Amino acid sequence: MSWNDLVIEKSRGIVTEKNIDDFNMDFWSAINNEHNSDIPDGEFCEFAIDMWGMKLRGHYVVEWIGDNDYPNETEPCEIELDYLEIVKVA
């Protein structure tokens, strides 16, 4: 199942085909802000992000950004969503 289809299905209507691009932009921003760019290339990392009324948990592999001016700079790659929970609003 694709990333978009998985998120849309698991979010139970919070994320739809109409707003998946907005969700993906917000998600990438959140995971990128959480990521320590000095983690070595190839490392396995886990993430936990609360956004859009959901708790998202998963993992990714760190990959070098490919810029020779920043030989130790990495970013999240091969992101996998392991868990999505809808947060109940009182």
N, CA, C and O atoms as a GROMACS GRO file, in nm:
protein
  360
    1MET      N    1   0.086  -0.117   0.000
    1MET     CA    2   0.000   0.000   0.000
    1MET      C    3   0.090   0.124   0.000
    1MET      O    4   0.192   0.127   0.069
    2SER      N    5   0.053   0.224  -0.077
    2SER     CA    6   0.134   0.346  -0.083
    2SER      C    7   0.121   0.426   0.046
    2SER      O    8   0.027   0.408   0.123
    3TRP      N    9   0.217   0.515   0.068
    3TRP     CA   10   0.216   0.603   0.185
    3TRP      C   11   0.084   0.679   0.192
    3TRP      O   12   0.017   0.677   0.295
    4ASN      N   13   0.045   0.745   0.082
    4ASN     CA   14  -0.078   0.826   0.082
    4ASN      C   15  -0.200   0.741   0.115
    4ASN      O   16  -0.283   0.781   0.197
    5ASP      N   17  -0.212   0.625   0.053
    5ASP     CA   18  -0.327   0.538   0.078
    5ASP      C   19  -0.330   0.492   0.223
    5ASP      O   20  -0.437   0.485   0.284
    6LEU      N   21  -0.214   0.459   0.279
    6LEU     CA   22  -0.206   0.414   0.418
    6LEU      C   23  -0.251   0.524   0.513
    6LEU      O   24  -0.332   0.499   0.603
    7VAL      N   25  -0.200   0.645   0.494
    7VAL     CA   26  -0.237   0.756   0.582
    7VAL      C   27  -0.385   0.787   0.570
    7VAL      O   28  -0.453   0.807   0.671
    8ILE      N   29  -0.437   0.792   0.448
    8ILE     CA   30  -0.579   0.821   0.427
    8ILE      C   31  -0.665   0.715   0.496
    8ILE      O   32  -0.763   0.749   0.562
    9GLU      N   33  -0.631   0.589   0.480
    9GLU     CA   34  -0.710   0.480   0.540
    9GLU      C   35  -0.703   0.483   0.692
    9GLU      O   36  -0.806   0.475   0.759
   10LYS      N   37  -0.584   0.495   0.747
   10LYS     CA   38  -0.567   0.488   0.893
   10LYS      C   39  -0.621   0.611   0.965
   10LYS      O   40  -0.659   0.602   1.082
   11SER      N   41  -0.626   0.726   0.897
   11SER     CA   42  -0.668   0.850   0.964
   11SER      C   43  -0.820   0.862   0.978
   11SER      O   44  -0.869   0.954   1.044
   12ARG      N   45  -0.892   0.773   0.918
   12ARG     CA   46  -1.039   0.769   0.930
   12ARG      C   47  -1.104   0.903   0.899
   12ARG      O   48  -1.187   0.952   0.976
   13GLY      N   49  -1.066   0.961   0.787
   13GLY     CA   50  -1.132   1.083   0.741
   13GLY      C   51  -1.061   1.213   0.776
   13GLY      O   52  -1.098   1.318   0.722
   14ILE      N   53  -0.962   1.209   0.862
   14ILE     CA   54  -0.888   1.332   0.893
   14ILE      C   55  -0.806   1.374   0.772
   14ILE      O   56  -0.805   1.492   0.735
   15VAL      N   57  -0.738   1.278   0.712
   15VAL     CA   58  -0.661   1.304   0.590
   15VAL      C   59  -0.738   1.241   0.474
   15VAL      O   60  -0.779   1.125   0.479
   16THR      N   61  -0.758   1.320   0.370
   16THR     CA   62  -0.832   1.275   0.252
   16THR      C   63  -0.749   1.300   0.126
   16THR      O   64  -0.640   1.357   0.133
   17GLU      N   65  -0.801   1.256   0.014
   17GLU     CA   66  -0.731   1.282  -0.113
   17GLU      C   67  -0.717   1.432  -0.138
   17GLU      O   68  -0.622   1.476  -0.204
   18LYS      N   69  -0.810   1.510  -0.086
   18LYS     CA   70  -0.806   1.656  -0.107
   18LYS      C   71  -0.699   1.725  -0.024
   18LYS      O   72  -0.646   1.828  -0.067
   19ASN      N   73  -0.665   1.671   0.093
   19ASN     CA   74  -0.568   1.741   0.178
   19ASN      C   75  -0.440   1.660   0.204
   19ASN      O   76  -0.360   1.699   0.289
   20ILE      N   77  -0.420   1.550   0.132
   20ILE     CA   78  -0.301   1.467   0.156
   20ILE      C   79  -0.172   1.544   0.128
   20ILE      O   80  -0.073   1.524   0.198
   21ASP      N   81  -0.172   1.631   0.029
   21ASP     CA   82  -0.051   1.708   0.000
   21ASP      C   83  -0.017   1.802   0.116
   21ASP      O   84   0.100   1.816   0.151
   22ASP      N   85  -0.118   1.865   0.175
   22ASP     CA   86  -0.095   1.952   0.291
   22ASP      C   87  -0.044   1.870   0.409
   22ASP      O   88   0.049   1.910   0.479
   23PHE      N   89  -0.105   1.754   0.430
   23PHE     CA   90  -0.059   1.665   0.537
   23PHE      C   91   0.087   1.627   0.516
   23PHE      O   92   0.168   1.635   0.609
   24ASN      N   93   0.121   1.585   0.394
   24ASN     CA   94   0.258   1.542   0.366
   24ASN      C   95   0.358   1.655   0.388
   24ASN      O   96   0.467   1.631   0.439
   25MET      N   97   0.323   1.777   0.351
   25MET     CA   98   0.412   1.892   0.374
   25MET      C   99   0.431   1.915   0.525
   25MET      O  100   0.543   1.937   0.571
   26ASP      N  101   0.322   1.911   0.600
   26ASP     CA  102   0.330   1.929   0.745
   26ASP      C  103   0.408   1.815   0.810
   26ASP      O  104   0.488   1.837   0.902
   27PHE      N  105   0.386   1.693   0.762
   27PHE     CA  106   0.457   1.578   0.817
   27PHE      C  107   0.607   1.590   0.789
   27PHE      O  108   0.688   1.570   0.880
   28TRP      N  109   0.644   1.621   0.666
   28TRP     CA  110   0.786   1.633   0.631
   28TRP      C  111   0.852   1.741   0.716
   28TRP      O  112   0.963   1.723   0.764
   29SER      N  113   0.784   1.853   0.733
   29SER     CA  114   0.838   1.960   0.816
   29SER      C  115   0.859   1.912   0.960
   29SER      O  116   0.963   1.940   1.020
   30ALA      N  117   0.761   1.840   1.014
   30ALA     CA  118   0.770   1.792   1.153
   30ALA      C  119   0.883   1.690   1.170
   30ALA      O  120   0.959   1.698   1.266
   31ILE      N  121   0.893   1.595   1.077
   31ILE     CA  122   0.996   1.491   1.092
   31ILE      C  123   1.135   1.551   1.067
   31ILE      O  124   1.232   1.511   1.131
   32ASN      N  125   1.144   1.645   0.976
   32ASN     CA  126   1.271   1.710   0.949
   32ASN      C  127   1.316   1.793   1.069
   32ASN      O  128   1.435   1.798   1.100
   33ASN      N  129   1.221   1.859   1.137
   33ASN     CA  130   1.255   1.937   1.257
   33ASN      C  131   1.300   1.846   1.372
   33ASN      O  132   1.384   1.885   1.452
   34GLU      N  133   1.243   1.727   1.379
   34GLU     CA  134   1.278   1.631   1.485
   34GLU      C  135   1.413   1.564   1.458
   34GLU      O  136   1.482   1.525   1.552
   35HIS      N  137   1.450   1.550   1.331
   35HIS     CA  138   1.572   1.479   1.291
   35HIS      C  139   1.698   1.556   1.327
   35HIS      O  140   1.708   1.676   1.302
   36ASN      N  141   1.795   1.488   1.385
   36ASN     CA  142   1.928   1.544   1.411
   36ASN      C  143   2.011   1.517   1.286
   36ASN      O  144   2.045   1.402   1.258
   37SER      N  145   2.046   1.621   1.212
   37SER     CA  146   2.112   1.605   1.083
   37SER      C  147   2.257   1.556   1.094
   37SER      O  148   2.323   1.534   0.993
   38ASP      N  149   2.306   1.538   1.217
   38ASP     CA  150   2.441   1.485   1.237
   38ASP      C  151   2.442   1.334   1.260
   38ASP      O  152   2.548   1.276   1.279
   39ILE      N  153   2.325   1.271   1.259
   39ILE     CA  154   2.319   1.125   1.272
   39ILE      C  155   2.386   1.065   1.148
   39ILE      O  156   2.357   1.108   1.036
   40PRO      N  157   2.474   0.968   1.165
   40PRO     CA  158   2.547   0.911   1.051
   40PRO      C  159   2.458   0.845   0.946
   40PRO      O  160   2.353   0.789   0.976
   41ASP      N  161   2.504   0.853   0.824
   41ASP     CA  162   2.437   0.790   0.710
   41ASP      C  163   2.414   0.642   0.738
   41ASP      O  164   2.504   0.573   0.787
   42GLY      N  165   2.295   0.594   0.706
   42GLY     CA  166   2.263   0.452   0.722
   42GLY      C  167   2.203   0.414   0.855
   42GLY      O  168   2.159   0.300   0.871
   43GLU      N  169   2.199   0.506   0.952
   43GLU     CA  170   2.143   0.475   1.084
   43GLU      C  171   1.991   0.455   1.076
   43GLU      O  172   1.924   0.518   0.994
   44PHE      N  173   1.940   0.368   1.161
   44PHE     CA  174   1.797   0.343   1.176
   44PHE      C  175   1.746   0.435   1.287
   44PHE      O  176   1.805   0.438   1.395
   45CYS      N  177   1.639   0.509   1.262
   45CYS     CA  178   1.583   0.601   1.362
   45CYS      C  179   1.433   0.578   1.375
   45CYS      O  180   1.367   0.538   1.279
   46GLU      N  181   1.382   0.604   1.493
   46GLU     CA  182   1.238   0.599   1.517
   46GLU      C  183   1.187   0.742   1.537
   46GLU      O  184   1.262   0.830   1.580
   47PHE      N  185   1.060   0.763   1.504
   47PHE     CA  186   1.001   0.895   1.526
   47PHE      C  187   0.867   0.882   1.595
   47PHE      O  188   0.800   0.778   1.588
   48ALA      N  189   0.830   0.989   1.662
   48ALA     CA  190   0.700   1.001   1.727
   48ALA      C  191   0.656   1.146   1.710
   48ALA      O  192   0.718   1.237   1.765
   49ILE      N  193   0.550   1.166   1.634
   49ILE     CA  194   0.503   1.300   1.602
   49ILE      C  195   0.354   1.307   1.632
   49ILE      O  196   0.277   1.218   1.594
   50ASP      N  197   0.313   1.414   1.699
   50ASP     CA  198   0.171   1.442   1.722
   50ASP      C  199   0.132   1.557   1.630
   50ASP      O  200   0.186   1.668   1.642
   51MET      N  201   0.040   1.531   1.540
   51MET     CA  202  -0.005   1.637   1.448
   51MET      C  203  -0.141   1.602   1.391
   51MET      O  204  -0.178   1.485   1.382
   52TRP      N  205  -0.214   1.703   1.353
   52TRP     CA  206  -0.344   1.688   1.289
   52TRP      C  207  -0.439   1.602   1.372
   52TRP      O  208  -0.524   1.532   1.317
   53GLY      N  209  -0.426   1.606   1.504
   53GLY     CA  210  -0.513   1.527   1.590
   53GLY      C  211  -0.480   1.379   1.592
   53GLY      O  212  -0.563   1.296   1.628
   54MET      N  213  -0.356   1.346   1.551
   54MET     CA  214  -0.314   1.206   1.546
   54MET      C  215  -0.175   1.190   1.608
   54MET      O  216  -0.094   1.283   1.606
   55LYS      N  217  -0.150   1.072   1.661
   55LYS     CA  218  -0.017   1.034   1.706
   55LYS      C  219   0.040   0.941   1.600
   55LYS      O  220  -0.016   0.836   1.572
   56LEU      N  221   0.153   0.981   1.543
   56LEU     CA  222   0.217   0.904   1.437
   56LEU      C  223   0.349   0.849   1.490
   56LEU      O  224   0.431   0.923   1.545
   57ARG      N  225   0.369   0.720   1.474
   57ARG     CA  226   0.493   0.655   1.516
   57ARG      C  227   0.546   0.576   1.398
   57ARG      O  228   0.469   0.518   1.321
   58GLY      N  229   0.678   0.572   1.386
   58GLY     CA  230   0.736   0.495   1.277
   58GLY      C  231   0.887   0.499   1.280
   58GLY      O  232   0.947   0.525   1.384
   59HIS      N  233   0.946   0.472   1.166
   59HIS     CA  234   1.092   0.467   1.160
   59HIS      C  235   1.138   0.509   1.021
   59HIS      O  236   1.061   0.515   0.926
   60TYR      N  237   1.267   0.538   1.013
   60TYR     CA  238   1.328   0.574   0.886
   60TYR      C  239   1.477   0.543   0.890
   60TYR      O  240   1.534   0.517   0.995
   61VAL      N  241   1.537   0.545   0.773
   61VAL     CA  242   1.680   0.528   0.759
   61VAL      C  243   1.739   0.664   0.725
   61VAL      O  244   1.682   0.737   0.644
   62VAL      N  245   1.851   0.697   0.785
   62VAL     CA  246   1.917   0.825   0.761
   62VAL      C  247   2.001   0.815   0.634
   62VAL      O  248   2.071   0.716   0.612
   63GLU      N  249   1.994   0.920   0.552
   63GLU     CA  250   2.070   0.921   0.428
   63GLU      C  251   2.142   1.055   0.412
   63GLU      O  252   2.088   1.160   0.445
   64TRP      N  253   2.265   1.049   0.361
   64TRP     CA  254   2.343   1.169   0.334
   64TRP      C  255   2.269   1.255   0.232
   64TRP      O  256   2.210   1.202   0.138
   65ILE      N  257   2.272   1.388   0.249
   65ILE     CA  258   2.197   1.477   0.160
   65ILE      C  259   2.261   1.488   0.022
   65ILE      O  260   2.197   1.538  -0.071
   66GLY      N  261   2.385   1.444   0.007
   66GLY     CA  262   2.449   1.444  -0.125
   66GLY      C  263   2.520   1.572  -0.161
   66GLY      O  264   2.555   1.593  -0.277
   67ASP      N  265   2.543   1.659  -0.064
   67ASP     CA  266   2.610   1.786  -0.090
   67ASP      C  267   2.752   1.779  -0.035
   67ASP      O  268   2.770   1.768   0.087
   68ASN      N  269   2.852   1.786  -0.121
   68ASN     CA  270   2.991   1.775  -0.078
   68ASN      C  271   3.034   1.888   0.015
   68ASN      O  272   3.131   1.874   0.088
   69ASP      N  273   2.962   2.000   0.013
   69ASP     CA  274   2.992   2.109   0.106
   69ASP      C  275   2.951   2.074   0.249
   69ASP      O  276   2.997   2.136   0.345
   70TYR      N  277   2.864   1.975   0.263
   70TYR     CA  278   2.815   1.929   0.394
   70TYR      C  279   2.827   1.777   0.401
   70TYR      O  280   2.726   1.706   0.393
   71PRO      N  281   2.949   1.726   0.416
   71PRO     CA  282   2.971   1.581   0.406
   71PRO      C  283   2.906   1.497   0.517
   71PRO      O  284   2.887   1.377   0.499
   72ASN      N  285   2.872   1.558   0.629
   72ASN     CA  286   2.813   1.482   0.739
   72ASN      C  287   2.665   1.511   0.759
   72ASN      O  288   2.605   1.463   0.854
   73GLU      N  289   2.605   1.589   0.670
   73GLU     CA  290   2.464   1.629   0.682
   73GLU      C  291   2.374   1.518   0.628
   73GLU      O  292   2.392   1.471   0.515
   74THR      N  293   2.276   1.478   0.709
   74THR     CA  294   2.184   1.370   0.668
   74THR      C  295   2.039   1.416   0.680
   74THR      O  296   2.009   1.520   0.737
   75GLU      N  297   1.950   1.333   0.622
   75GLU     CA  298   1.807   1.360   0.630
   75GLU      C  299   1.731   1.227   0.637
   75GLU      O  300   1.785   1.122   0.601
   76PRO      N  301   1.606   1.231   0.684
   76PRO     CA  302   1.526   1.109   0.689
   76PRO      C  303   1.496   1.057   0.549
   76PRO      O  304   1.470   1.134   0.457
   77CYS      N  305   1.500   0.926   0.534
   77CYS     CA  306   1.473   0.862   0.405
   77CYS      C  307   1.405   0.728   0.433
   77CYS      O  308   1.416   0.675   0.544
   78GLU      N  309   1.336   0.673   0.336
   78GLU     CA  310   1.268   0.544   0.352
   78GLU      C  311   1.180   0.544   0.477
   78GLU      O  312   1.188   0.453   0.560
   79ILE      N  313   1.096   0.645   0.489
   79ILE     CA  314   1.010   0.663   0.606
   79ILE      C  315   0.897   0.560   0.602
   79ILE      O  316   0.830   0.543   0.501
   80GLU      N  317   0.877   0.493   0.716
   80GLU     CA  318   0.770   0.394   0.730
   80GLU      C  319   0.682   0.431   0.849
   80GLU      O  320   0.733   0.462   0.957
   81LEU      N  321   0.553   0.428   0.830
   81LEU     CA  322   0.457   0.454   0.936
   81LEU      C  323   0.419   0.322   1.001
   81LEU      O  324   0.364   0.234   0.935
   82ASP      N  325   0.448   0.308   1.130
   82ASP     CA  326   0.418   0.184   1.201
   82ASP      C  327   0.288   0.192   1.281
   82ASP      O  328   0.224   0.090   1.307
   83TYR      N  329   0.248   0.314   1.318
   83TYR     CA  330   0.136   0.328   1.411
   83TYR      C  331   0.072   0.465   1.391
   83TYR      O  332   0.143   0.565   1.378
   84LEU      N  333  -0.058   0.469   1.387
   84LEU     CA  334  -0.132   0.594   1.381
   84LEU      C  335  -0.251   0.582   1.473
   84LEU      O  336  -0.332   0.490   1.460
   85GLU      N  337  -0.261   0.674   1.566
   85GLU     CA  338  -0.373   0.674   1.662
   85GLU      C  339  -0.444   0.806   1.654
   85GLU      O  340  -0.381   0.912   1.654
   86ILE      N  341  -0.576   0.801   1.646
   86ILE     CA  342  -0.657   0.922   1.649
   86ILE      C  343  -0.665   0.969   1.795
   86ILE      O  344  -0.700   0.891   1.884
   87VAL      N  345  -0.633   1.094   1.818
   87VAL     CA  346  -0.640   1.150   1.953
   87VAL      C  347  -0.782   1.201   1.974
   87VAL      O  348  -0.832   1.281   1.894
   88LYS      N  349  -0.846   1.156   2.078
   88LYS     CA  350  -0.983   1.197   2.104
   88LYS      C  351  -0.984   1.337   2.163
   88LYS      O  352  -0.909   1.368   2.255
   89VAL      N  353  -1.069   1.420   2.109
   89VAL     CA  354  -1.084   1.557   2.157
   89VAL      C  355  -1.206   1.562   2.247
   89VAL      O  356  -1.315   1.518   2.210
   90ALA      N  357  -1.186   1.618   2.366
   90ALA     CA  358  -1.296   1.624   2.463
   90ALA      C  359  -1.389   1.739   2.434
   90ALA      O  360  -1.487   1.759   2.505
   0.00000   0.00000   0.00000
